[in-house]
Amino acid sequence: MSRATVEFLLEPADNQRLANVCGQFNRHLHQIEQRLNVEIANRGNQFTITGVAEAAHATELVLQKIFNDAISEEITPEQIHLAMQEASIDELIQPAAEDQAQVFIKTKRGVLKGRGANQIAYLKRILSHDINFGVGPAGTGKTYLAVACAVEALQTEQVRRIVLVRPAVEAGEKLGFLPGDMAQKVDPYLRPLYDALYEMLGFERAEKLIERKVIEVAPLAFMRGRTLNDSFIILDEAQNTTTEQIKMFLTRVGFGSTAVITGDITQIDLPNEKMSGLKHVLKVLKEVDGISFTFFKAKDVVRHPLVQRIVVAYENYERTLT
């Protein structure tokens, strides 16, 4: 790939905004240099970027974006990380397979949008397919974006209810005989779904909708024998389903419903003798029309930047074992 030097001005000249963009001791600039493998030099508001042409142009986009944000807020390393997600060098090097026009999801929290090509494509596929798979590492927004789509579909009356489902599988720990009724016993497994709902709708509204059964949060075992019409159904942590369970779940989908199945096939908590239903179904359904698949990668992680590096380190280690 060819190298290039890109020169540009961040205008209007404003020393306070520039200091906010660069960070203490230029730590924000160093963060960008390390991620995109470029060299950044500046004199006042005049910047010179040197590196692979695509990376240099990506750096300009990132700096322009955070300069705009710096008008009204203090720039943090987390914002730098997210800005780089939106102007990822991987997207610039590889032409996007789909139209990258942004999709906006409206919730009580505000307007959400996809960060990066995979999240944008994921949102578009959810809106245009009845059954959707989102597969990839933790922190890529698979479940969060699916819940946002479900909330918007409910608020715009595209569906009559939301059904959030998780397999109740112990993640290595033996929980023993939990106290309480059935709902209280499975509650710890479903807590992440409740948290997303509370953030999207607010605690009181979410609780009222759950009381009225407009929103149902249930373990996967409770789905057997049901047919779900006019519903938005999310199966989270699908890597912990068996082949029989995921087949059972997929055949619950009725008319007017949308289903989103999310999971990470690198974090399977099933006993060793059990095959993951998610791994199996990806092979079985890969040629079926009307079903969408979005595969997230480490570059799509939108949590702390270290999470992304941890995911990559595990991927590299597992490659050495095969």
Salt bridges, closest charged atoms under 4 A:
GLU33 OE1 - HIS30 ND1 3.13
ASP69 OD2 - LYS65 NZ 2.94
GLU86 OE2 - ARG115 NH1 2.70
GLU98 OE2 - ARG125 NH2 2.22
ASP99 OD2 - LYS124 NZ 3.79
GLU170 OE1 - LYS174 NZ 3.84
ASP187 OD2 - ARG191 NH2 2.90
GLU199 OE2 - ARG109 NH1 3.13
GLU216 OE2 - ARG226 NH1 2.73
ASP230 OD2 - ARG160 NE 3.54
ASP236 OD2 - ARG166 NE 2.95
GLU237 OE2 - ARG166 NH2 3.14
ASP300 OD1 - LYS299 NZ 3.46
